[in-house]
Amino acid sequence: MTRAPARARARALALAGLLAVLIAYSALAEQLPEIRDRADILVIALLVVPAFMATIWLALPLIRIGRPHLLIVAALLAATVCVALELSGVDSAANVAKFVALGLAGLWFVALFEELWWVALVAVIVPWMDVWSVAFGPTRYVVEEQPGFFDEISVAFAVPGESSTANLGPPDVIFFALFLATAARFQLRVAWTWLAMTALLAFTLVLVWEWNVFGLPALPAVCLGFLLPNADLIWRHVGNARRRHRASAS
């Protein structure tokens, strides 16, 4: 009877500890020894990005609290803390608070989807919208014409020994949390989903760095990371949903 509360406490402590480590890293990254060019992006891809995304995995039990509106309240509170920290000049903590706010928003969104195939349909459509936005639409305009605004709204992954960062847009974090929460809620392959989304997202950041471009759409990586490990389970769910619909209609 005591195992579940003990696991919950351990998970909460791990989450709090990881967030503290991320704040400390973001604050001290510029003072760390500088490493050669290609090694620094590997640090981001193999360590920093997975560490940030692991906080969403650790926070997954929040989707079972029974009162989803509390998640959006918590997200708004985290956003308020982010603004207060930025005004106070505590950028490292503000960056992590921003990530927390976006992650909580994504966890809240899963409550809006009654069927798994709804989320799967979103995962099929969203990448094309992101590609258009980055290539021709508002994302391209913001990144190229308003880089300061993009820096304000995006999550920064600090590069060790430098003042530069690799950045991830708000929708990327929100959809990552949404898809991971979906995998947990509908009993999909949570571990494989997290691993695939994180790996493809990190690979996208590596390509941005290697090709020295203003940015690449990251949502295709997140969506593929959700769809590929769960394709058979999603297809089975779609079939079950169609059979239920036919039975109710007859």
Backbone as CSV, one residue per row, in Angstrom:
resi,resn,N_x,N_y,N_z,CA_x,CA_y,CA_z,C_x,C_y,C_z
1,MET,0.820,-1.215,0.000,0.000,0.000,0.000,0.851,1.262,0.000
2,THR,2.089,1.129,0.471,2.928,2.322,0.592,3.834,2.516,-0.623
3,ARG,3.850,1.539,-1.531,4.777,1.668,-2.662,4.413,2.827,-3.576
4,ALA,3.126,2.978,-3.891,2.719,4.045,-4.814,3.047,5.429,-4.271
5,PRO,2.687,5.760,-3.003,3.076,7.073,-2.468,4.585,7.263,-2.430
6,ALA,5.315,6.189,-2.132,6.772,6.303,-2.082,7.340,6.590,-3.465
7,ARG,6.798,5.912,-4.479,7.249,6.172,-5.855,6.897,7.586,-6.284
8,ALA,5.713,8.044,-5.885,5.298,9.401,-6.235,6.228,10.431,-5.607
9,ARG,6.584,10.201,-4.332,7.508,11.136,-3.663,8.879,11.116,-4.327
10,ALA,9.338,9.910,-4.664,10.650,9.804,-5.318,10.646,10.506,-6.672
11,ARG,9.543,10.354,-7.397,9.438,11.000,-8.712,9.397,12.512,-8.558
12,ALA,8.659,12.998,-7.564,8.578,14.445,-7.339,9.941,15.005,-6.940
13,LEU,10.661,14.281,-6.089,12.002,14.733,-5.688,12.958,14.730,-6.881
14,ALA,12.848,13.701,-7.732,13.696,13.648,-8.923,13.390,14.815,-9.853
15,LEU,12.107,15.142,-9.998,11.717,16.270,-10.841,12.260,17.582,-10.287
16,ALA,12.094,17.799,-9.000,12.597,19.036,-8.385,14.113,19.125,-8.512
17,GLY,14.795,18.004,-8.287,16.250,18.006,-8.400,16.724,18.285,-9.808
18,LEU,16.058,17.685,-10.795,16.447,17.895,-12.190,16.212,19.342,-12.613
19,LEU,15.099,19.926,-12.180,14.850,21.334,-12.492,15.923,22.232,-11.888
20,ALA,16.353,21.910,-10.664,17.418,22.692,-10.023,18.724,22.564,-10.800
21,VAL,19.022,21.360,-11.263,20.237,21.144,-12.059,20.172,21.939,-13.359
22,LEU,19.021,21.954,-14.009,18.876,22.692,-15.267,19.035,24.194,-15.059
23,ILE,18.501,24.703,-13.941,18.680,26.130,-13.635,20.152,26.434,-13.414
24,ALA,20.831,25.567,-12.656,22.250,25.781,-12.374,23.070,25.706,-13.657
25,TYR,22.771,24.736,-14.511,23.500,24.622,-15.769,23.294,25.856,-16.636
26,SER,22.041,26.297,-16.770,21.761,27.474,-17.595,22.492,28.704,-17.076
27,ALA,22.631,28.806,-15.746,23.290,29.969,-15.160,24.803,29.909,-15.325
28,LEU,25.373,28.707,-15.296,26.827,28.558,-15.271,27.414,28.122,-16.610
29,ALA,26.582,27.863,-17.600,27.078,27.301,-18.861,28.149,28.166,-19.510
30,GLU,27.962,29.462,-19.468,28.917,30.364,-20.126,30.283,30.330,-19.457
31,GLN,30.324,29.984,-18.158,31.587,29.923,-17.433,32.280,28.564,-17.556
32,LEU,31.606,27.594,-18.142,32.206,26.278,-18.317,33.304,26.333,-19.380
33,PRO,34.236,25.386,-19.355,35.293,25.371,-20.379,34.705,25.241,-21.775
34,GLU,35.236,26.022,-22.691,34.755,25.955,-24.074,35.255,24.688,-24.731
35,ILE,34.384,24.033,-25.482,34.773,22.826,-26.189,34.642,23.060,-27.681
36,ARG,35.293,22.187,-28.454,35.336,22.415,-29.900,33.941,22.345,-30.511
37,ASP,33.837,22.941,-31.681,32.537,23.261,-32.279,31.575,22.088,-32.319
38,ARG,31.992,20.965,-32.884,31.039,19.874,-33.068,30.736,19.154,-31.762
39,ALA,31.636,19.254,-30.809,31.379,18.605,-29.518,30.317,19.353,-28.733
40,ASP,30.260,20.685,-28.887,29.288,21.431,-28.083,27.852,21.107,-28.467
41,ILE,27.578,20.929,-29.758,26.213,20.583,-30.141,25.883,19.162,-29.720
42,LEU,26.895,18.296,-29.622,26.643,16.944,-29.120,26.274,16.970,-27.644
43,VAL,26.873,17.898,-26.893,26.485,18.056,-25.488,25.023,18.469,-25.398
44,ILE,24.620,19.389,-26.262,23.225,19.822,-26.281,22.304,18.653,-26.637
45,ALA,22.679,17.913,-27.696,21.811,16.848,-28.204,21.740,15.647,-27.275
46,LEU,22.864,15.279,-26.676,22.916,14.041,-25.900,22.657,14.240,-24.414
47,LEU,22.839,15.459,-23.914,22.686,15.686,-22.477,21.618,16.724,-22.140
48,VAL,21.743,17.914,-22.733,20.884,19.025,-22.314,19.435,18.805,-22.755
49,VAL,19.223,18.512,-24.031,17.858,18.289,-24.511,17.185,17.122,-23.777
50,PRO,17.837,15.944,-23.664,17.199,14.861,-22.901,16.896,15.237,-21.461
51,ALA,17.763,16.036,-20.830,17.510,16.432,-19.442,16.256,17.298,-19.344
52,PHE,16.109,18.254,-20.243,14.892,19.079,-20.253,13.656,18.209,-20.493
53,MET,13.720,17.343,-21.487,12.558,16.528,-21.824,12.234,15.490,-20.764
54,ALA,13.228,15.094,-19.993,12.978,14.138,-18.907,12.066,14.735,-17.840
55,THR,12.087,16.063,-17.689,11.203,16.682,-16.697,9.731,16.464,-17.066
56,ILE,9.432,16.432,-18.362,8.050,16.181,-18.788,7.654,14.747,-18.463
57,TRP,8.564,13.811,-18.670,8.282,12.416,-18.324,8.023,12.283,-16.818
58,LEU,8.853,12.929,-16.027,8.680,12.850,-14.578,7.367,13.496,-14.125
59,ALA,6.868,14.457,-14.896,5.637,15.159,-14.523,4.376,14.463,-15.030
60,LEU,4.489,13.343,-15.723,3.326,12.676,-16.303,2.229,12.319,-15.297
61,PRO,2.543,11.946,-14.064,1.448,11.643,-13.117,0.467,12.791,-12.914
62,LEU,0.851,14.004,-13.261,-0.049,15.145,-13.100,-1.307,15.022,-13.958
63,ILE,-1.250,14.251,-15.045,-2.437,14.131,-15.905,-3.515,13.287,-15.238
64,ARG,-3.180,12.627,-14.126,-4.154,11.784,-13.442,-4.724,12.445,-12.189
65,ILE,-4.562,13.741,-12.039,-5.027,14.400,-10.816,-6.541,14.526,-10.762
66,GLY,-7.228,14.330,-11.893,-8.688,14.378,-11.895,-9.275,15.764,-12.082
67,ARG,-8.463,16.785,-11.990,-8.916,18.160,-12.194,-7.979,18.841,-13.189
68,PRO,-8.201,18.617,-14.471,-7.282,19.145,-15.495,-7.102,20.650,-15.441
69,HIS,-8.142,21.369,-14.986,-8.020,22.833,-14.963,-6.897,23.291,-14.046
70,LEU,-6.511,22.451,-13.072,-5.406,22.826,-12.193,-4.086,22.897,-12.958
71,LEU,-3.978,22.102,-14.026,-2.755,22.133,-14.823,-2.603,23.465,-15.546
72,ILE,-3.690,23.979,-16.095,-3.582,25.254,-16.802,-3.367,26.395,-15.815
73,VAL,-3.925,26.256,-14.620,-3.655,27.251,-13.569,-2.178,27.228,-13.212
74,ALA,-1.623,26.018,-13.067,-0.191,25.890,-12.758,0.667,26.438,-13.894
75,ALA,0.231,26.207,-15.148,0.975,26.733,-16.298,0.991,28.259,-16.286
76,LEU,-0.149,28.869,-15.993,-0.220,30.331,-15.920,0.634,30.861,-14.774
77,LEU,0.647,30.143,-13.649,1.485,30.549,-12.525,2.958,30.478,-12.902
78,ALA,3.353,29.399,-13.590,4.746,29.273,-14.031,5.115,30.369,-15.017
79,ALA,4.179,30.732,-15.907,4.433,31.823,-16.850,4.605,33.146,-16.116
80,THR,3.807,33.360,-15.080,3.935,34.579,-14.274,5.289,34.624,-13.572
81,VAL,5.706,33.479,-13.035,7.021,33.397,-12.395,8.121,33.678,-13.413
82,CYS,7.944,33.147,-14.633,8.928,33.381,-15.693,9.094,34.874,-15.968
83,VAL,7.976,35.585,-16.109,8.030,37.024,-16.378,8.694,37.765,-15.224
84,ALA,8.338,37.409,-13.995,8.922,38.060,-12.826,10.431,37.826,-12.760
85,LEU,10.861,36.613,-13.065,12.298,36.309,-13.038,13.042,37.047,-14.145
86,GLU,12.415,37.161,-15.320,13.060,37.899,-16.407,13.215,39.374,-16.058
87,LEU,12.190,39.946,-15.450,12.267,41.350,-15.042,13.317,41.548,-13.953
88,SER,13.562,40.495,-13.183,14.566,40.563,-12.113,15.970,40.246,-12.618
89,GLY,16.072,39.849,-13.890,17.374,39.555,-14.473,17.879,38.156,-14.185
90,VAL,17.018,37.272,-13.689,17.424,35.898,-13.404,17.032,35.037,-14.611
91,ASP,17.794,35.173,-15.679,17.401,34.582,-16.957,17.410,33.061,-16.935
92,SER,18.358,32.451,-16.225,18.441,30.988,-16.217,17.201,30.363,-15.596
93,ALA,16.783,30.881,-14.448,15.572,30.369,-13.806,14.335,30.705,-14.629
94,ALA,14.318,31.879,-15.260,13.181,32.269,-16.098,13.035,31.318,-17.278
95,ASN,14.145,30.908,-17.857,14.111,29.994,-18.993,13.501,28.650,-18.601
96,VAL,13.889,28.140,-17.438,13.337,26.868,-16.967,11.866,27.025,-16.607
97,ALA,11.505,28.148,-15.995,10.102,28.400,-15.677,9.255,28.469,-16.947
98,LYS,9.810,29.037,-17.999,9.118,29.089,-19.292,8.872,27.679,-19.820
99,PHE,9.902,26.849,-19.727,9.766,25.469,-20.181,8.695,24.735,-19.365
100,VAL,8.688,24.955,-18.061,7.685,24.330,-17.193,6.286,24.774,-17.592
101,ALA,6.105,26.062,-17.843,4.795,26.575,-18.237,4.311,25.923,-19.530
102,LEU,5.189,25.805,-20.520,4.820,25.196,-21.792,4.520,23.709,-21.630
103,GLY,5.344,23.036,-20.819,5.117,21.615,-20.584,3.794,21.352,-19.888
104,LEU,3.476,22.151,-18.894,2.196,22.001,-18.191,1.018,22.269,-19.121
105,ALA,1.166,23.242,-20.005,0.107,23.511,-20.980,-0.121,22.298,-21.876
106,GLY,0.970,21.660,-22.305,0.844,20.461,-23.134,0.191,19.312,-22.387
107,LEU,0.532,19.135,-21.118,-0.100,18.087,-20.312,-1.594,18.364,-20.135
108,TRP,-1.963,19.631,-20.027,-3.370,19.986,-19.886,-4.155,19.687,-21.156
109,PHE,-3.539,19.913,-22.306,-4.243,19.748,-23.580,-4.759,18.333,-23.789
110,VAL,-4.081,17.337,-23.201,-4.495,15.955,-23.444,-5.909,15.701,-22.940
111,ALA,-6.361,16.459,-21.960,-7.716,16.283,-21.423,-8.784,16.683,-22.437
112,LEU,-8.404,17.432,-23.472,-9.366,17.884,-24.479,-9.647,16.824,-25.545
113,PHE,-8.858,15.748,-25.548,-8.983,14.727,-26.581,-9.602,13.468,-25.990
114,GLU,-10.789,13.147,-26.441,-11.493,11.972,-25.928,-11.036,10.676,-26.603
115,GLU,-10.527,10.776,-27.804,-10.120,9.593,-28.554,-8.659,9.720,-28.976
116,LEU,-7.976,8.594,-28.999,-6.574,8.576,-29.416,-6.421,9.014,-30.862
117,TRP,-7.365,8.623,-31.721,-7.206,8.952,-33.131,-7.291,10.452,-33.371
118,TRP,-7.933,11.199,-32.459,-7.941,12.655,-32.589,-6.511,13.193,-32.516
119,VAL,-5.768,12.701,-31.534,-4.378,13.154,-31.363,-3.536,12.701,-32.547
120,ALA,-3.765,11.468,-33.011,-3.015,10.956,-34.158,-3.261,11.823,-35.395
121,LEU,-4.495,12.254,-35.577,-4.806,13.126,-36.722,-4.054,14.450,-36.604
122,VAL,-3.990,14.992,-35.403,-3.215,16.217,-35.173,-1.751,15.982,-35.522
123,ALA,-1.222,14.825,-35.116,0.188,14.519,-35.377,0.478,14.368,-36.864
124,VAL,-0.526,14.022,-37.651,-0.349,13.906,-39.105,-0.416,15.275,-39.781
125,ILE,-1.272,16.145,-39.280,-1.503,17.441,-39.933,-0.470,18.492,-39.538
126,VAL,-0.134,18.534,-38.245,0.694,19.613,-37.709,2.057,19.761,-38.386
127,PRO,2.770,18.672,-38.713,4.094,18.866,-39.340,4.063,19.688,-40.610
128,TRP,3.033,19.511,-41.443,2.949,20.260,-42.690,2.735,21.751,-42.436
129,MET,1.958,22.049,-41.409,1.757,23.447,-41.039,3.050,24.054,-40.532
130,ASP,3.821,23.269,-39.775,5.090,23.770,-39.238,6.100,24.005,-40.357
131,VAL,6.150,23.082,-41.307,7.064,23.250,-42.449,6.732,24.530,-43.200
132,TRP,5.441,24.757,-43.452,5.042,25.989,-44.152,5.408,27.220,-43.325
133,SER,5.158,27.169,-42.015,5.417,28.328,-41.165,6.901,28.674,-41.126
134,VAL,7.750,27.653,-41.048,9.199,27.896,-40.992,9.729,28.345,-42.348
135,ALA,9.180,27.787,-43.425,9.695,28.110,-44.761,9.170,29.428,-45.294
136,PHE,7.886,29.722,-45.055,7.273,30.886,-45.675,6.445,31.748,-44.737
137,GLY,6.045,31.207,-43.597,5.037,31.845,-42.765,5.560,32.640,-41.588
138,PRO,4.772,32.720,-40.522,5.089,33.588,-39.379,6.367,33.202,-38.645
139,THR,6.680,31.903,-38.572,7.909,31.506,-37.876,9.137,32.080,-38.576
140,ARG,9.157,32.000,-39.904,10.287,32.553,-40.662,10.410,34.054,-40.427
141,TYR,9.270,34.760,-40.439,9.303,36.203,-40.231,9.844,36.544,-38.844
142,VAL,9.360,35.838,-37.820,9.794,36.141,-36.452,11.279,35.876,-36.283
143,VAL,11.749,34.716,-36.781,13.157,34.351,-36.601,14.083,35.295,-37.356
144,GLU,13.697,35.663,-38.594,14.579,36.491,-39.419,14.426,37.985,-39.137
145,GLU,13.199,38.444,-38.902,12.958,39.881,-38.773,12.842,40.335,-37.318
146,GLN,12.445,39.439,-36.422,12.270,39.800,-35.014,12.986,38.784,-34.122
147,PRO,14.307,38.632,-34.282,15.021,37.605,-33.510,14.940,37.828,-32.004
148,GLY,14.854,39.075,-31.586,14.733,39.358,-30.162,13.447,38.812,-29.583
149,PHE,12.365,38.914,-30.350,11.081,38.382,-29.890,11.122,36.869,-29.816
150,PHE,11.761,36.231,-30.807,11.881,34.772,-30.778,12.673,34.319,-29.560
151,ASP,13.743,35.039,-29.231,14.534,34.695,-28.043,13.703,34.798,-26.777
152,GLU,12.778,35.754,-26.746,11.943,35.945,-25.563,10.962,34.800,-25.367
153,ILE,10.385,34.292,-26.446,9.331,33.293,-26.301,9.844,31.858,-26.387
154,SER,11.044,31.657,-26.901,11.555,30.294,-27.084,12.292,29.820,-25.839
155,VAL,12.504,28.521,-25.775,13.299,27.914,-24.699,14.731,27.784,-25.186
156,ALA,15.678,28.239,-24.379,17.084,28.252,-24.774,17.837,27.098,-24.126
157,PHE,18.629,26.412,-24.931,19.538,25.388,-24.433,20.947,25.973,-24.509
158,ALA,21.505,26.295,-23.360,22.788,26.992,-23.313,23.916,26.102,-23.815
159,VAL,24.807,26.710,-24.599,25.985,26.014,-25.116,27.121,26.190,-24.115
160,PRO,27.759,25.117,-23.669,28.828,25.247,-22.668,30.007,26.071,-23.178
161,GLY,30.428,27.036,-22.349,31.581,27.854,-22.677,31.310,28.981,-23.637
162,GLU,30.044,29.206,-24.017,29.696,30.255,-24.970,28.448,30.992,-24.504
163,SER,28.218,32.131,-25.128,26.994,32.883,-24.842,25.860,32.503,-25.776
164,SER,26.147,31.703,-26.801,25.127,31.309,-27.764,24.254,30.191,-27.192
165,THR,23.102,30.002,-27.827,22.155,28.979,-27.396,21.530,28.306,-28.607
166,ALA,21.028,27.102,-28.376,20.131,26.447,-29.328,18.723,26.636,-28.791
167,ASN,17.801,27.028,-29.654,16.462,27.399,-29.175,15.370,26.527,-29.756
168,LEU,14.338,26.351,-28.946,13.186,25.544,-29.320,11.936,26.380,-29.129
169,GLY,11.074,26.405,-30.148,9.869,27.220,-30.082,8.825,26.661,-29.134
170,PRO,7.926,27.495,-28.642,6.881,27.049,-27.704,6.029,25.890,-28.215
171,PRO,5.568,25.881,-29.497,4.743,24.749,-29.937,5.466,23.408,-29.845
172,ASP,6.791,23.416,-30.032,7.543,22.162,-29.976,7.461,21.536,-28.587
173,VAL,7.586,22.353,-27.560,7.506,21.850,-26.187,6.077,21.422,-25.859
174,ILE,5.107,22.218,-26.261,3.702,21.910,-25.965,3.291,20.587,-26.598
175,PHE,3.631,20.394,-27.866,3.241,19.157,-28.536,4.023,17.964,-28.008
176,PHE,5.279,18.166,-27.626,6.042,17.078,-27.009,5.305,16.591,-25.762
177,ALA,4.892,17.520,-24.906,4.178,17.154,-23.682,2.825,16.517,-24.000
178,LEU,2.115,17.067,-24.972,0.821,16.516,-25.357,0.952,15.071,-25.822
179,PHE,1.899,14.798,-26.703,2.041,13.447,-27.246,2.518,12.459,-26.186
180,LEU,3.420,12.891,-25.313,3.878,11.991,-24.260,2.741,11.695,-23.279
181,ALA,1.957,12.708,-22.948,0.794,12.508,-22.085,-0.232,11.602,-22.754
182,THR,-0.394,11.736,-24.064,-1.302,10.862,-24.810,-0.845,9.414,-24.721
183,ALA,0.465,9.195,-24.874,0.997,7.835,-24.773,0.717,7.240,-23.401
184,ALA,0.836,8.058,-22.355,0.561,7.570,-21.005,-0.924,7.328,-20.790
185,ARG,-1.760,8.239,-21.255,-3.199,8.125,-21.015,-3.820,6.944,-21.746
186,PHE,-3.381,6.701,-22.979,-3.983,5.638,-23.788,-3.138,4.358,-23.790
187,GLN,-2.212,4.254,-22.839,-1.413,3.048,-22.631,-0.647,2.638,-23.893
188,LEU,0.012,3.619,-24.485,0.905,3.352,-25.602,2.305,3.084,-25.047
189,ARG,3.292,3.126,-25.914,4.669,2.824,-25.503,5.341,4.135,-25.043
190,VAL,5.170,4.438,-23.769,5.615,5.726,-23.241,7.129,5.889,-23.373
191,ALA,7.885,4.888,-22.944,9.346,4.992,-22.972,9.870,5.161,-24.395
192,TRP,9.350,4.350,-25.313,9.789,4.451,-26.707,9.346,5.775,-27.330
193,THR,8.173,6.255,-26.933,7.696,7.544,-27.443,8.617,8.665,-26.994
194,TRP,8.962,8.678,-25.710,9.875,9.704,-25.204,11.220,9.624,-25.916
195,LEU,11.747,8.418,-26.041,13.061,8.240,-26.658,13.050,8.693,-28.114
196,ALA,12.022,8.303,-28.864,11.965,8.663,-30.289,11.796,10.168,-30.471
197,MET,10.897,10.773,-29.719,10.695,12.218,-29.848,11.942,12.988,-29.454
198,THR,12.576,12.578,-28.364,13.777,13.278,-27.900,14.914,13.128,-28.893
199,ALA,15.108,11.916,-29.399,16.204,11.672,-30.340,16.014,12.456,-31.634
200,LEU,14.799,12.440,-32.186,14.554,13.150,-33.440,14.613,14.665,-33.247
201,LEU,14.169,15.128,-32.094,14.251,16.561,-31.798,15.705,17.001,-31.676
202,ALA,16.496,16.214,-30.963,17.920,16.533,-30.823,18.621,16.493,-32.176
203,PHE,18.255,15.527,-33.009,18.843,15.430,-34.345,18.518,16.661,-35.181
204,THR,17.295,17.170,-35.042,16.908,18.387,-35.761,17.780,19.565,-35.350
205,LEU,18.045,19.701,-34.049,18.911,20.782,-33.574,20.333,20.623,-34.095
206,VAL,20.800,19.386,-34.191,22.136,19.142,-34.752,22.182,19.586,-36.207
207,LEU,21.127,19.297,-36.967,21.094,19.709,-38.379,21.098,21.227,-38.502
208,VAL,20.353,21.916,-37.646,20.353,23.388,-37.670,21.769,23.900,-37.449
209,TRP,22.460,23.306,-36.487,23.826,23.734,-36.150,24.792,23.426,-37.295
210,GLU,24.697,22.219,-37.845,25.625,21.795,-38.886,25.417,22.579,-40.178
211,TRP,24.161,22.800,-40.533,23.866,23.482,-41.794,23.895,24.995,-41.654
212,ASN,23.999,25.479,-40.410,24.084,26.919,-40.144,22.919,27.667,-40.786
213,VAL,21.708,27.163,-40.561,20.511,27.800,-41.089,19.784,28.498,-39.945
214,PHE,18.843,29.378,-40.295,18.138,30.147,-39.263,17.229,29.258,-38.428
215,GLY,16.832,28.115,-38.976,15.983,27.209,-38.219,15.374,26.157,-39.110
216,LEU,14.995,25.044,-38.502,14.295,23.980,-39.193,13.016,23.658,-38.428
217,PRO,11.972,23.203,-39.114,10.758,22.818,-38.402,11.037,21.633,-37.479
218,ALA,10.682,21.783,-36.212,10.935,20.724,-35.230,9.721,19.838,-35.002
219,LEU,8.539,20.328,-35.329,7.339,19.524,-35.077,7.296,18.227,-35.895
220,PRO,7.828,18.176,-37.117,7.877,16.872,-37.791,8.627,15.828,-36.978
221,ALA,9.710,16.223,-36.327,10.463,15.284,-35.493,9.632,14.815,-34.309
222,VAL,8.947,15.760,-33.649,8.128,15.414,-32.493,6.972,14.510,-32.904
223,CYS,6.304,14.845,-34.004,5.149,14.058,-34.449,5.568,12.659,-34.901
224,LEU,6.654,12.566,-35.650,7.135,11.245,-36.058,7.555,10.422,-34.847
225,GLY,8.164,11.082,-33.867,8.565,10.378,-32.659,7.388,9.811,-31.895
226,PHE,6.227,10.438,-32.047,5.010,9.910,-31.431,4.385,8.810,-32.284
227,LEU,4.315,9.015,-33.589,3.595,8.097,-34.462,4.354,6.785,-34.701
228,LEU,5.649,6.854,-34.938,6.387,5.651,-35.333,6.367,4.536,-34.287
229,PRO,6.641,4.814,-33.004,6.655,3.709,-32.042,5.258,3.168,-31.721
230,ASN,4.217,3.924,-32.077,2.863,3.552,-31.675,1.932,3.298,-32.849
231,ALA,2.478,3.182,-34.061,1.633,3.111,-35.256,0.650,1.949,-35.182
232,ASP,1.107,0.774,-34.765,0.209,-0.382,-34.729,-0.882,-0.220,-33.676
233,LEU,-0.536,0.352,-32.520,-1.529,0.554,-31.467,-2.546,1.612,-31.868
234,ILE,-2.072,2.663,-32.539,-3.001,3.699,-33.010,-3.943,3.128,-34.050
235,TRP,-3.397,2.336,-34.981,-4.236,1.731,-36.016,-5.289,0.813,-35.401
236,ARG,-4.889,0.047,-34.388,-5.838,-0.831,-33.700,-6.934,-0.013,-33.016
237,HIS,-6.531,1.106,-32.422,-7.510,1.966,-31.766,-8.484,2.559,-32.781
238,VAL,-7.979,2.962,-33.943,-8.842,3.507,-34.984,-9.865,2.459,-35.419
239,GLY,-9.399,1.216,-35.583,-10.316,0.145,-35.953,-11.385,-0.091,-34.894
240,ASN,-10.985,-0.072,-33.632,-11.963,-0.251,-32.550,-12.960,0.894,-32.507
241,ALA,-12.467,2.124,-32.750,-13.360,3.281,-32.744,-14.372,3.187,-33.880
242,ARG,-13.933,2.712,-35.042,-14.858,2.561,-36.176,-15.905,1.498,-35.892
243,ARG,-15.491,0.410,-35.255,-16.454,-0.636,-34.926,-17.472,-0.163,-33.897
244,ARG,-16.999,0.617,-32.922,-17.934,1.165,-31.927,-18.934,2.117,-32.576
245,HIS,-18.434,2.905,-33.519,-19.328,3.843,-34.219,-20.381,3.103,-35.026
246,ARG,-19.974,2.036,-35.717,-20.932,1.266,-36.519,-21.960,0.584,-35.611
247,ALA,-21.480,0.066,-34.464,-22.414,-0.597,-33.541,-23.430,0.364,-32.974
248,SER,-22.983,1.586,-32.660,-23.908,2.569,-32.094,-24.875,3.097,-33.148
249,ALA,-24.441,3.086,-34.423,-25.294,3.598,-35.491,-26.340,2.579,-35.934
250,SER,-26.067,1.309,-35.678,-26.987,0.262,-36.129,-28.118,0.019,-35.125
